[in-house]
């Protein structure tokens, strides 16, 4: 039997431990031969040794500390470009990568199934579409109707059973699109950031949907992705599945970049920023509902009956990254448009273009200076203040320097939905433990500090090369436990009697 030690320090530590054990307590049935992983004369760069050490430390810490998971983000809120944000997930054995839309307005992670009909096979977003092959994954399993997973799914979606007893689903989204498929379980891979630069290659068995049919906008190829990544509070959302097992904290955050090519940061963890203000979530709701109390334009509160913002079965205000624009109920939309029209009356000509409230300008200079700020007021004194550049989009420009700019607000039915239009260029924290959501304006092209759930330390996400000193401190705190586990493992191999 061979034991490979990647660091001389572990060899010394092992000898010290064995030397401390009285000989009378040792009965060796065999001799344990130690060999070097690399010959003494084999040159190894110090960067490689450090990488090996950090990988080993991450494995030692894995399972002892709930890690933060950092997802890469692509996309933008500009309807003329992408109109959505998406990230990558790895599923199955061997793992395959899928591009999925980030959606806080739904619960389930689902991807295109290999047997999917009416599914797009190409995408205008410049990505290669993938299809999940359950039969080709050695760790995949079907979810039977008798499984508790199917019972949990029934609370948050339309669930049905096939004649063979397999658990299936049907989802309908607000834009009229929909998908149906079956639930399966398989390995979900992610990089768990344990402390500082220490990243563990982690995985967990999760339940998700395998889409066998799609309809509506999901079938269009211009903005097609491989599926949808739901981050709702339901039992089958990935955040709920991982946090219930102590793998990740029960909080997630995002910072969606609105300018340029978009992108941003999305983490299973709590972003720390001094300017974040919080407001309470409405309890016992299927979505992330907030207590919207009023809307102000140019500092003047609009004459809107508060009943328009009340929460009921088909009314309320929700935060939803799966929605591109912002939707206001009619009682709020009309007063807001009237106030904006009055503010720009001397500078622009109001017009309706493809259902949008737009404005024609003879000159493009200082357009943002002509529009008023808009503020949403929430319970607890929290305010979401929008500058003109955060709610306007340019729809056309002319040779004389003029152009047409349109409001990102649309008239909705019942629900007020805060989509990517107003979520961009801000840190958003979804604290599911304290049942609150917080935000603050932020440059999402820069890095953020993320809290570790087990301490007051923080790590740096977005630019992971920037590292604090907390990793060495945490390792020293956990080293005795790691040594004890190592000693116990070796004692079993060579027959040491531990008294």
N, C-alpha and C positions, 0 to 999 in steps of 0.2 A: 504494500500500500504506500502511496506517495502523498505527502502533504506539501503543497506549494505555498510558500510564504513570499509575498511580494516585497516585504520590507524586512531588513535585518533586525529592526527593533522588535518585531513580533517574535523572532527566533530567540532573542535575549529574554524577552518577557516570558516565553514558554519555559526556558531553562530555569529562570528564577522561580516560577511557580512549581515546577517539578522538584527543584532542589529543596523547596520548603516543605514538601510532603515527607513525613517520616518513612524510612525504608520498611519498617514493620507493617506499614499499612498498604504496601504495594506488593501485588502478586502478578507478575507479568507472564502471560501465556505466550506472548510473542514480542519481538523487538520492532519498534516503530522506526523506520528509516526516514530521515529527513534529507531532502535534496533541495538544492537551490533551483528556483524557477529559471534562472539565467546563470551561465558561468561567470566566474569572477572577472574574467577578461573580456566580457561582452559589454561594450559601451551602450548605455541607455541615457538619452537626454533627460535632464532633470524635469522638464515639462511633462514627459511621459510618466516618470515616477510619481509626480504629484497627481497626475490624472488617475493613475491606478489607486493611489492612496485615497483620493476623494471618492472614487467609486466604491472602495471598500468601506469607508466611513459611512457613506450613504446607506449601504446595505446593513451596517450595524445599527444605524439609527432608524431604519425603516421598520415600521410597526410600533415604534415607541413614541413617535411624534406624528400628529396629523399634519400632512404636508399641504403646501399651497401649489395649485396647478395653474400654469401660465399657458394660455392659448394664443397662437398668432392670429391676427385679424386682417382680413382683406375686405375691400369694398368701400362704398361711400353712400351717403344719403341722396346724392344728386340723381333725380329720376332720369335725366338725360344721359347719365353714364352707367351706373350700376343700380342704384336704388335699393341696395341691401348690403348688409354686412355678413360675412361668412368666415368660417374657420375650418380647420382640418381635424378629423378624428381618425384613430386607427382601431380597426375591429378585426376579430378573427385570428385563426392560427393556420397558416402564417398570416401576419397582420397585413391588412390592406388599408390604404388611405382614402378617405372620403371628404369631399368639400360639402359642408352643411351650413345652412343659414342659421344665424344666432337669433333665437326667438324667445323672448321672455313672456310672450303672450300664450304659449302652449306648454304642455308638460313633457311630451314624449320625444325621445330621439328616434328618428326613423331614417332609413336609407333605402335607395332603390334596390329591389330584389332582382336576382338574375332572371326570374320568371315574370318580371313586371311587364304588363301590356299597357300600351298607350303612354309609355314613358319616353321623354326626350333622350336622344342618343348623342347630341352635340350641344354645345353651349356657346353663346355669344360672349361670354365673360373671359374667354381665352383659357379655360380649364378643360382637362380631360375628364369626362364623366366616367364613373365606376359603378359597378353593380355587385351587390353582395351575394356571394354564392355560399349558402348555408351548407350544401353538400361538400363543398371544397374546404371547409374549416373543420379541423379535428376537434375543436372545443365547442362547436355549435350544438345547441339543443332546442327542440321545439317546446313551447309552453302549452301544456294541456289545460283544458278548462277547469280541472279540479285543483290546479296550482293556485296558491295564494296570490301569485303575481297577477293572475287573470282577475281575481276578485278585486285587487287594488286598482287594476286598470278600469274596471267597470265603474268606479266612482268618478273618473275624470274623462271618460270617452265613451263612444258608442261601441260596446264590445259584443261580439257574437261568437258562437261555437260552430265549428264545421261538423259534418257528419262523422268525421274521424275523431272528434273530440279535441280539436286544436283550437287554441284561443286566438281570435282574430279581432280586428278593429276597423272602424271607419271614422275618419276625421273630416269635418267641414270647417273651412276657414272663412273669415269675414269677407274676403274678396270673392267668394263664390267657388273657389277652387276646393278640391278635396282629394283624399287618398284613402285607400283601404289596403289591408295586408294582414300579416300574421305576426304574433309576438314570438321572439326567440331570445335565447340567452347566449352570450358569447363573451370572449375576453375583450376588454376595453383597455387600451394602452395609453399611458400618459406619463409625463415627466413630473415627478413630485419634488418640489423644491423644499428641502427640509430646513436648511439654515444657510444664509449667505450664498456661497456658490455651490453648495452641496446639492446635487440633483440625482435622485434615484429613479432608475427606469422602473416604473411601477405598472401594475395591471390589476384589474379586478373584473369579476364576472358581473355583467349588468344585463338587464332586460331591455330590449329595444324593438322597434318595429321594422319589419321587412316589407316594403311597399310592393304590392302585386298589381295595383291599378292606380291611375291618377287621372284627374280631370281638371278643367278650367285652366287658369294661368300656369299651373304646375306643368302642363304639357308644352308650354311655349319654350322655344330654344334660345331666345335672345338673352334671358337671364337665368338659365337652368343651372341648378346645382344638384348634388347627389342626395339631398334630403334636408331635413330640418332638425335642429338641435334645440329642443324645448327646455327652458330653464324655469318653468313654473314651480309652484310649491307642492304639486301632487306627489304621491308616493312613488310613482314610476319615473319622475324626472331624474336625470343623472345626478344632479346636485343632492337630491333627497336620498337616492340609493347609496351614494358614497359617504355622505355625512352621517347617515344612520348607522354605518359600520365604523365610524371614527376614522375613515380614510382621509377625508377632507373636512374643513370647517363648514358650518352651516351658514355661510355667507359668501356672496360672490360680488364682483365689481367689474365695471368696464369703463373704458375711456375711448370713445369713438371719434376718430379724427375726421373733421368735416372738409378740410381744405385739401387741395391738390389731389393726389391719388387715393386719399382716404387711409384706411387701415386703422390701427389703434391697439388697444390692450384689453384683454379679457382674462380674468383670473378667478379661480375658486379660492377666495380669500378676501380679506378686508384691506382695501387701499386706505392708507393713512394720509390725510392732508388736513392742515389746521383749519382751512376755510369751509370744510364740509358742514352743511346744515341739514338737519333731519326732520322728517315729518312722519307721523304714524301711518301704518297701513290699516285699511278698513278690515276688521277681523272677519274670518269665515267666508272669504271670497275666493272664487276660482282664479282670479287674476290679481295683479298687483294694483289694487285700488287705493287711491289717495283721496283725502278730504279736500277737494278744491273748493275754496270759499268765494273767490272773486277774481276778476281780471281787470287790469288797469292799462290804459294806453296814455302815454305821455304823463304818467303819474296820476291820471284821473280815473277813478273807479267807474267801470261801465255800469249802466242801469240794467243789471241782470238779476232776475228773481233767484235767490239761492236754491230754490227748489230744483232749478235746472241742473244743479250739480249733485243732487242727492243720489245715494246709492240704493239700487233695488235690483230686481232680477235682470232688467234690460237697460239700466241706466247707471251712470257713475263715471269716474275718471280713472283710466288705467294707463300704466306705463308699459309700452310694448315696442321692443326693438324689431319685431317682425313687421311693423308698419313703417312705411317710408315718410309719410307726411304727418301732419297733426290734424285731427278732426274735432270740431266743436259742434255741440248741439245747436239747433237753429236759434234758440233763445239767446245763445252767447255769440254765435257767428255773425249774425246781422249787426248787433251793436259794435262788434270789433271792426268790421269792414267799414261801417259808417264813420267810426272815429278815425281810422286810417285815411279814408277818403278826405275827411275834413282837414287832416294834418298836411296832406300833400296837394291840396286843391290848387295852390298857386304855382305848382311846379310840374305837375303831371296830369295826364288825361286818363281817367279810369276806363277800363274796357274788360270784356270777358273773352277769354281765349281758351278753348277746349275745356270749358268748365272751371277754369281758374280765374280768380280775381286778379287782374293785371293792370299795369300802368305804363303808359307810353311817355318816354322822355325824349326831348330834342337834343339833350346832351347827356353823356354818361358820367360827367364829372360830379363828384360829391353826391352820388345817388343815395348813399347810406345816410348822409347828413340830412336829407330831406324827409326821411321816414322816422317815426317816433319809436321809442322803446316800448315793449310790451311786457307786462309782468303778470305772472300767475301767483296768486296768494293761496297758501295752504294752511292747514291746521297747525297750531303751535308757532305761528309767526314765520314759517318758512316761505321764502319767495324765490321763484324761478324767473330771473330777469333775462329777457331776450333782446339783444341788439338787432338792428335791421338786417345785418348780414347773416343773422341766425334764423331768420324766418322768410327771407327773400331768395328767389332764384332767378337768374337771368335766362330768358327764353329766346332772345334774339338781339342782334346788334345791327346797326345800319352804318352806311358809309359816312354819314354826316356826324357820326359820334353818338347819336342817340341810340335808344334801344327799348326793349320791353322787359319789365321786371314783374314777377308774379308772387303773390302771397303763397306760402306753403300751407296755409290753413285751408281746410275744406269743410263743407257743411256735412255733419254726420247725422246719423239716426240713433238717438238715444244715448249712445256712448260718446264721451269725450276721450279721445285717444292721443296720448303724447308719444309720437313716433320718433324716428331717427332725426327728423328735422330739428326738434328741440332737445334731443338727447345728446347730439354731437357736441364736441369740444367741451365736454364736461366729464368729470369723474362722477360715476354713479355707484353707490354702495347699497346692496340689497341685504340688509341685516335680518335674516329670518329668525334669529334667536330673540332679538328685541322687537321684532315685527315693526320695522321702520325702514325707510329709504332715505338716503342722503345724497347730496350733490354739491358740486362747486365748479365754477369755470376753471378750465385747465388746458394747457397746451398738450394735446394727446400725442404729439410726436416725440415728447420727452419721456423719461422713465418715471416710475412711481414707486413709492414705498408701500410694502405690503406687510401687514402684521402676521407674526407667527402665533398660532392659537395657544401654544404652550408657554409663551413667555411674553415679555414686553419688547423683545427684540423685533427688528423688522428686516425684511429683505428687499432687494431692488428688482422690480420686474420691468420688462420692456427693454432694458439694457442690462442683461444679466452679467455683463463683464464688470460692472460696478459693484463691488462687494464690500460689505461691512466686516467687522471682526467677530460677529456673534457665532460663527461656525466653530471656531476653536474653543470658545467658552462652553458651548453646548456639548461638544465632544468630550471635554474634560469632565463635565458633570455626569455624563453617561458612561464614561470609560470603565468605572468599577463594575457596572452591570454587564458591560460587554465582555470584560475580562472573565467574570464569573461564568458567563454563558460559554465562552471559548474553553475555559478549563473543564467545565462539565462535559462538553462535547469530546474533548481529547481524552478525558478520563474514561469515557465509555469505549473509545477506540482501543485503548491499551490496557484496560482492565484495572485502573486505579480504584481502590475502595475509598469512597468519600465518607468520612465519619461525621 
